[in-house]
Amino acid sequence: MSHKNINDEISRCIIQMLIDEPFYAHFLSGIVRQVTKEVPTAAVGFKNSNVTLYINEDFFLKELTTFSSRVAIIKHETLHLVFKHLVRLI
């Protein structure tokens, strides 16, 4: 799958969260997304003072074989934002 398709899949997951769990999706509204091999799975962090969602394409598309598991990973990363885990990095 190309980067365009993975970005479409990430967007599809976030849209599902907007419908089912808008509280969590709210935290993703201004987040930068980056598809990268720099992380083995998925992560949130800072890049150039922006909160960034990092997703490994192989992990997201090949290891997570169901849509619900992909949504769950994005929700998991969102919980790091909700619980202010990134503040610990400053």
Sequence and secondary structure as in RCSB ss.txt:
>XXXX:A:sequence
MSHKNINDEISRCIIQMLIDEPFYAHFLSGIVRQVTKEVPTAAVGFKNSNVTLYINEDFFLKELTTFSSRVAIIK
HETLHLVFKHLVRLI
>XXXX:A:secstr
  HHHHHHHHHHHHHHHHHH HHHHHTTTT EEEE SSSSSEEEEEETTEEEEEE HHIIIII  SHHHHHHHHH
HHHHHHHTTGGGGG 
